[in-house]
Amino acid sequence: MHIEFRHLRTIKAIHEAGGLARAADQLNITQSALSHQIKGLEDQAGIELFVRRSKPMRLSAAGMRLLRLAEQVLPQVEAAQAEFAGLREGRSGRLHIAIECHACFEWLFPVLEGFRKSWPDVDVDIRPGLAFDALPALQKEDVDVVISSDPENMPNVTFTPLFDYSPVFVASSSHPLASRDWIEAQDFRGETLITYPVERTRLDVFSQLLSPAKVEPAAIRQVELTAVILLLVASNRGVSVLPDWVVREVKYNSDYVTRPLTEKGLKRTLYAATRTEDLSKPYMGDLIRLAGKEARRLQTQ
């Protein structure tokens, strides 16, 4: 048998309407065309699908089998059609995000909470981009957005600036370096540097300060959570370098202080890397807008 979706819709409509005339109206075809369609389907099956002598018209055992198939298949087809319509109209899609900035988990969650309310039909997932090569994964369409502070010149990839930030030195208020106006690379010699569990090439303190100056701290201690890093720093167990927006409230806490790195300070920019063609998707533009809004809130708190 060659069963088409229209055949399944016909079986379901006749069963629900109880007759050819009402079913033809539901399907927006003539009663004659509907009868011809049923005759062709029965010829294929080699068996009657309806008990014609009954009123209302009812399905035979074979017809009931097709009805069960229709009730199983048609909702899936309709769901797929709705999904495709959503994709065409930009209401649904996939937004898998890779994060190369460890501290950005804390910044991104409020952004995604607002995004989820506006775009409930977009599939959102977060992958720690530190565990794999996020930008090549973006080109291969394994992920859709990469949050990164290291833009590259890549074909068909656009880096949209989200906000600027400054990596700042954080130390206990009783630490000898707390009295300095700013901190230089050589000041880290002899210090225990507390960092996130990230390769040093992806840490601003190394890529922007220590590695160019060929300076090594006395020891490196890796800690997962920002709150624990600040607790250890306040206890004088080491020093750290964190984005200024992460420790914005530090200046109100007497247990630790922040200082700029170098006399002029270091400036960095956080970007959302996307495939250029995806920037036309409405939900992608809204994500970037919400990210900028959250960034401004962090910078003014």
Order of alpha helices (4+ residues) and beta strands (2+ residues): alpha-alpha-alpha-beta-beta-alpha-beta-alpha-beta-alpha-beta-beta-beta-beta-beta-alpha-beta-beta-beta-alpha
